[in-house]
């Protein structure tokens, strides 16, 4: 029988935490989906989902934007990764910085920035029209796919570039010696080795595309997806239908989990190991090939970061209310300083509290998962995959379903937003801590215990100091995602708990893009500082952002 010690207590408390903050909310969503609005048990919601053309179309549209975004992101990301990993690209680090900018940029602002450029009255579209070039506005499914491809390409780029950099050069040299053409070498040697990274990057792009409801809502113009349908059914002032919203949430969860399982299955069937000491050498291209590679890399990088650049520029434009005027000024920042200080304060407070909880709990659970390997910890590790893949809008609806009535009522409080951020982002720190620990031998900790330290004392005095850089890095990366959290906050907020991303969304809907751009710039600045601190403690590891 296993001894009851500090780690046993941690194991029990972790399962209790997951039960309260994950299984009960998800279970509430599942149960609610089997009841109608009058409280009668029924399958009518699922029958309605399958029978009503509106929901079938939303399901089909979700798959279209999901797989379309996946293909676009992988295409752009792979091209950029291949060029940066295999060829000498001047300013390669700058290009990677552009990818990071696209990755940490605030939600919603990307879609709206593209509207500013290519919408019905877009700046670029108007400029081209003056020269007789008419192009369609960036609305509908085409615009959504363009924005998703440019927004999510960093997932493909960061995953594939890491895998390409670790391909064993001697394998490619041996294939070349056997007479294989460059295309054959790529398909038979490089492609199988980067396939797991390719599927992992594609999965991340797919899940984020399925979960994103801001871009379809702003650009879709009637092109509804499951996320927008769930939010509409939940938030409608007239005709709100919570049970149908939870039904769609269940469908979203099932779709996300199916794709996660599929990716894990495919990755396990295609596992190849690279050689860290014989990495490929970057080739110096010449002539038109060199020019073409640079154009491709910079075009993708700049287009991906364009919404950020537009936001920063427009945050300094002179405005008269929501209308832009000629020239530049600090009016948008003044309006934030004297009118929106509460949303900035809320975002910072909620994020710091959530991150403090994430760091403490994530560190302890990460140690448990990495050091006490057993069937129980393997189950625990798998359970943390659930909040990782759940769309934010579903987490929000799940928390409402679980904590609106009953023994624990949290709706309308700051606690419900903090806890939703906490459970959704906890897996980041758990995995960062576990990864750090797997690089450190447990012998020192075992020696401390053999000298009379308790497991808890050995953990505090031996383990924690060794993984402090990983803890800080994980905390900073959690802060980036926490302060940019929108989907769940949009469902959970009330007037006094409004956060910056929620306010940005409402400002964009009101057409007040100047203040929205200024708030986005502040968010970007805070995110950039957190990423810089994380990189200082763990080295420049862009893949940790995924």
C-alpha angles and dihedrals in degrees: 000000000000116000117254105238143137093294092050088056090048091051092051094045091048092054090047090051092049090047093053100038101031117016096042094049093044090044090050090054091049094047093044090053089062094056130073124224091270091057097253120141109247147143090223093109093058092042089051090048091053095040104043113084091213093063095038088053091048090052091050091046090051091056091046095053091039097053093033090054090045093052093045093046093048093046094051094037094049094048091050093043093049093049095045094043099043106028134052104255117184109232094016092155090052089054090052088050089055089053090051090050090054090048098051097036114124116266122257094019090086094059093044093048089056088051089053089054104034106013125114090285095024121156097233094039091051091048092052091046090058087061094048096261111130118191128176116257117259097257132119131031094321092059092046092053092048092050093045092049092052094040097049102033091098088071090060093038098051095043097044096042090054091051094044091052090057098049109123106250093206090065092057091045090052091049090050089051089054090057101256116156119237089258092050091047091051094049098040102036113017101033097055090049095051095039095096090050090046093053092044092052091044091051092053091049091047095049093047091046092051092046097046112098099161097072095047089045094053099035103024098077092193097344096120126190130189094267093054091045091051092049093045092050091048099042101037109124089208119038097012109175113190096176092054090045089054090048090056089045090056090051090050091050092049092048092049093047092048091055092046092052091046092051093049091049092050093046092053092051092051107044118151127166124220130211115249094199100052103049124169118270118234112244122226104228121207136207122356093348090061091048092047093050092050092047092050094049097044093042092055094042095048095043090051092050094040095098089055092049091048092049093052092048094046092047087068096045117116112251140190102206105307093339119097119231133195115282136021133285143151095248095119092053091046090055089052092047095050101030113022104040090117095062091049090049091047093051093048094044095046092045095048093047092046092047092048089054091044093051095049098041095034092053095050093044091045090055090048093051095045100040107030100051112184139127088273094054090044088056089047091051090050092048090058088061089070099069088039092063100032114108113245092236089058092050089052094050090044092054091049090050092049104039104033093088137004131058094327115047113181106150113128094021132110088236093069092055092046093048093047090052090044097054094040095051099034093093090065094063094037090057094041091052093044091050091051092049094049087063091055123073114239090219095098092052090047090049090053091052091048088054091058105272117137117240089255093051091047089050094051098041102035112020103037096054089051095054100037093111090052091047093051092045092049090047093051093049090048088051090055092055094038097054091046094048109129115147099064093035090054089061097039105041128103126187095278095045099047114141132206097260091049091049091049090053092050092045090053091050088051091050093243095135096157095066091037089055092048092050089047090051090053090049090049091050092051091046091048092052090050092049091048091052091047092051090048091058101040103024123252100314108156092178090068086071091068 
